[in-house]
Amino acid sequence: MRVLMTGGGTGGHVNPAIAIADTIMENQRDSTVAFVGTSRGIENKLVPDAGYKLYHVEMSGLRRSLSLKNIKTAYYVLTAPHKAKKLIHEFRPDLVVGTGGYVCWPVVKAAAEMGIPTALHESNAIPGIAVRMLEGKVDKIFVNFEKTKDYLKHPEKAEVVGNPLRGDFSSVGYESARKELGIDGKYEKFVLSCGGSMGAEKVNDLMLAFMRDYVSLHPEVYHVHATGSIEKDICRAQFESMGLDKCENIKLVEYIYDMPLEMAAADVVINRAGAMTLSELAYEGKAAVLIPSPNVTDNHQYKNAMALAEAGAAMVFEESKVSEREFADSVASLLDDGEKRKIMSRAIKKFAVTDSKKLIYRELVKISEQKK
């Protein structure tokens, strides 16, 4: 099977595409899978690192009405589908799969118009602009949340499959993860926190205040926080000025490289509310404290988080409204309430789809064969 995957801009669009691509290759080793992104997105790092070829079709800031007010976008709207069709002619895919981001619009649009089987995967609770513009043209729409169907004009095409995750989040349990990290028997509770790979100033400030006002006074609590790459130096300086570097139970890092292991060992996870993060939390059944990023299209992280909060599966704080004291008191209360953590764990597990990749693969094979 020859497959073109397209999606880009953020890891939330690229990682599900790589997970799907890996699943195709695991099941059909003679397949050829390639990716289409822009020359600017994170796909330029993630896709080659995963071992796949990456083609470029330039696209930016879609507007639902394709407004000419944005000259660059208008130019791309006119030229990108033509470039995508040329690429498709050369690659000759049996199937084209889009996972969100502006770039998937011209590629999936072109493929659908050429009669090639097409599918979309939407990670977020509220579908993005590209997905909404393409839903009438594609054969199948995979969604992460049941409520996403309510926002689609063609819900009959949608199937809830969860998020396909990269890596093995089922390889280690809570106790074995704690032993592997060397914290079993040393600390009663483990807090894991981060604000995304790039970092977030507000999240870092909240974590530093929580470490200072609570964790430093509770040696039985172990706390690891990832600052992100942009904020690492500023956050490290603040961390040391507070004397937190002297606390054995507090660890500050730039990035968490072994997330499946760390998350498996955690009692409480504090994070943004990207769709991939929420899927990982659901898979692991973790008590989650979410601080949605306000700097995303359609405020979708807040909407993602609220889908969990309404089900009693997470605590949600808007960074523009929460104070350091309110945040610290709430997390401390959660750490002190084992029963509440168990209730949240059971609730968030209901959002997990553990066979997501298998469900997607089977359906992709089906739609590719239907059009032969």
N, C-alpha and C positions, 0 to 999 in steps of 0.2 A: 504494500500500500504506500502511495506517495501522498504526503500530507504537508500542507502549509499551515503553520500556526502563526497567528498574528495578534499582537497586543503589546502595549508598551507604556512607557512613561514612569510607572511605579512598579515596585516589587509585587504589589497586590494584583497587577495585571499579568506580569511576566511569570511569576512563580507557578501559578496554576497551569499556565501553558506548558511550562517545562515538565510539571508533574504529569500532565496528559501525554506529552511527547514521550516521556520515559516509559509510561505504561504501554503505549503503542509498540515501542521498541522491545519491551519485555515479552509481549505477546506475539509480535510478528517481527522477528529479528531481521528479516530481509527487507523491511520497510525503509523508506527514505523520508526523513522528517527535517524540514527547514523552517526558519522563522522570518517574519517580516516585521520590522520596527522602523523607527526613525533613527537618524544619526545622533540624536541628543539624549535619548532615554537610558534608563538603567539597564535596558535589555542589552546594550553594547558590552556590558560587563558580565551579566548573568548568563546570557545565551552561549557565548563562546566558552565560558567556564564550564558549562554543562555539556559541551562537546557538539553543539549544533551550529550549522551555518546560518548566518544572519544576513538577510537582504534588507535594503533600505527603500522606503517610499516615504517621502516627506509629507507631513501633515501637522496641523496645529489647530488649537482652539475652535472646535466645531460649535456652531450656533444652530439651534433647532430650525431656524428659518434660513440658514446659510446666508446671513446678512452680508451685504457688500461693504458694510461699515468697517469691517476688518479686511484690509486689502490683502494682507498675506494669506489669511485664511481663505478668502475668496479665490486667490490664485491657486492654492492647493486644492480647493474643491473642484476647480476646473481641470487641473492637471494630474492629480493623484490617481483618480480612477483609470485614466489612460495608461499611466506608468504601471499600475497594478495589473491591468490586463496584459500588458507586454510581459511582465514577469511571470504571470500565470501561464501564458502561452509557452514560455521557455521551460518552466518547471514541470508543467503538465500534471498537476495534482489530481488525485482521486477524491480529495476532501480538503476543505478549508475551514479552519476553526478559529474564531475570534474570541479573545478573553477580555476585551475592554480596552479603553484608551482610544485616542483619536485615530491612530493609524489603522485600527481594524476596520473603520468605516469604508475607506476606498477599496481595501483588499477583499473584504467579504462581499461588498456591493458588486464588485467586478466579477467575482466568482459566481455569485448567484445569477447574474445576468448572462453568464456564459453557460449556465446549466450544470454547474459543478455542485455537488452536495455541500451544504454549508451548515455550520452550527455555531452557537454563541454560548459562552459561559459568563454569567453575571454573579460576581462574588457578593456584591453589596445588597442591602435590603431594598434600596430604591435604585432601579436600573439607571445607568448612566445615559448620556445623550446618544452616544454611538449605538448602544444596544436598542434604544427606543427608535432610532432612525432605521435600524436594520431589521427589526423583528418581523416586519411584513414580508421580507425577502428570503429569510432563512428557513431551513427545514426543521431545525430543532433549537430550543433554548433551554440550557441547563441553568438552574438557579440554586442559590445557597439557602435562601429563606422562603418559606411557604408564602409569606405576605407579599413577596415580590410579584407574584401572579396578579395581585390586585392593581398593579401599576402598568400592566401590559395590555395592549389592545388585542393581542393574540395569546391569551393564557392557555389555549388548547395546545399550543406548541411547547409549553413549558413543562419541565420535570424537575422536581426537587432532588438534587443529588449531593448537596453539601459542597464543600470545597476540596478539591484534590490537593493533598499536602505533599510537599517534598520531604524526604527524610522519613525516618521511621519513628513515629511518636508512640508506637506500641511496644518498642523493644525493651523498655525498662520500667519497672514499677516504682512506687513511692519509696519503699524501704530500701530496695537495692540501689536506687539513685542516691539516696542519702548516704549510704555506705560508700558508694563510689566517690562521692564528693568529700567524704571524710567528716561529715557533720552529724552522722548518726550517734546518739549518745552524748553529743557535745552541746547541741542546741535543741531546744524544745520546738521552736517554730522557725520557719524560713520564709522571708519576704524576698521576692524577686521583682525588680522594677526596671523599666526603661521607657524611653520616649521616642523610639524609632531609631533606625540606623544612623540618621544624620543628627539626631538629638533635638531637644526642645527646651528652650530656656525656662518656661513656666513649669514644666514637669520637673526639671532639675532643681529648681528653687523649692518646689513642694517636697521633693525627696530629701534635700539637704536639711530643710526645717524639721521634717519628720525624724530623720536620723539624729539630729541635735536634741530635739525635745522629747523623743521617746526611746528610740533604739539604743542610744548611748547610755540610757539609764536602765536598760533591760538586757543584761548580758546573756540571758537565755534565748534571745531573739537574734537570728543571723539575717543580715540584709545585704544583698548584692544589687547594686544599681549600675546600669549602663548609661553613660552620659551622651553617647553619640559622638560622631567625629568632629562636628563643627564646634560644639560646646565643651569639648573635653578639657582644654587648658583653663578656661575660665572656671569651670566647675571644680576642677582639681584644686585650683588656688583657694576657692571658697571652702572646699572640703578641709584643706589643711589649716586654713585660718580659724576654723571652728574647732580644731583639735580632733577631728573625727578620724584622722589617719592613725591616731593612737589607740583606737578602739579595735580590738581583735575581732569583734563580731560584725564589723562593717567593712564592706569591700566595694571600692569604686573602680569600674572598668570602662573602657571605651565602647566595647561591643561584646555581646554574649555569643560566642562561637558554637557552644554546645547546648543550644536552646532546648532540644528534646530532653536532655539529661537534667538540666537546671530546672526546667518547668515541671518535670516529673517529681522532683524532690521538694518543690515549693508548697507552702501552705496557703499563701496568698500571693497573687500575681497582680502587679500594678502596671498598666500599659495603655497605649493608645487603643483605638477601636477600629483598626483596619480589618477588613474581612478575613484575611489570612490569620491574623492574630486571634480573632474570635473563634475561628475554626480550630486552631490549635488548643485554645483554652477549653473549648467544648470537648474536644477529643480526650484531653487529659482530665476533664471534670474538675477544674480549678475554681476556687473562690476568687472572683475577679473584681478589681477596682479599676474602672475605666475613665480615662481623661481624653475624650475625643479631640482630635486635631480640628481646629476651626478653619484651617487653611487648605481645605479640599473642596472639590466641585460638589455643589448641591448639599453641602454640609452632611455628606453621606456617613461620615464616621459617627456623628451624633445619632443619626437615624439607626445605624447598625446597633449602637450601644443601647438605645432605648428599646429595641426589639428584645434584647436580653433582660433589661431592667424591668420591663413590664411583666416578664415571666418570673421575676424573682431570682434571676440567674446572675445578676451583677449589680454592683454599686456604680453609679455614674456621676461624675462631677464635671461641670463646664469650667474650663480653666479661667475664663474671664469673670466668673462669679464666685468661685470657691476661695476661701481664705486659708492660710497655712494652718491656723488653729482648728478650723472646722474639719479640714482634711485629716490632720493628725489624729484628732479625737475619733473620727469615724473609722480610720484604719485600725487604731488601737482597740476600739470596741470590737471590731471584727476579729482581731487576733485573740481577744479574750473570750470570744464566744464560739466554742467549737461546734455547737449544735447549729448555729447559723451558717457556718462554713459548710457543714454537711448538707444543709438544705439547699444552699446555693450550688454546691457541687452536683447534687441530683438534678437541679433545675437546668443547669447549663449543659449537662450531658444529653438532655433531650434534643439539643440543637446539633449534636454530633451525628454525622453520617460516616460510619467507619469504612464502608465499601464504596466510597465516592468514585475512586478511579476505575473500579471494576464496572460500576453502573455506566459511567461515561463511555468507557471503551466499548462495551457491548452495544450501546446505542449508536456510536459512531460507525461501527462495522455495519450495523443494520441500515443506516441511511446511505452509506456509501454503496451498498449492494442493491438498494432499491432503485437507484438511478442508472444501473448498468444496463 
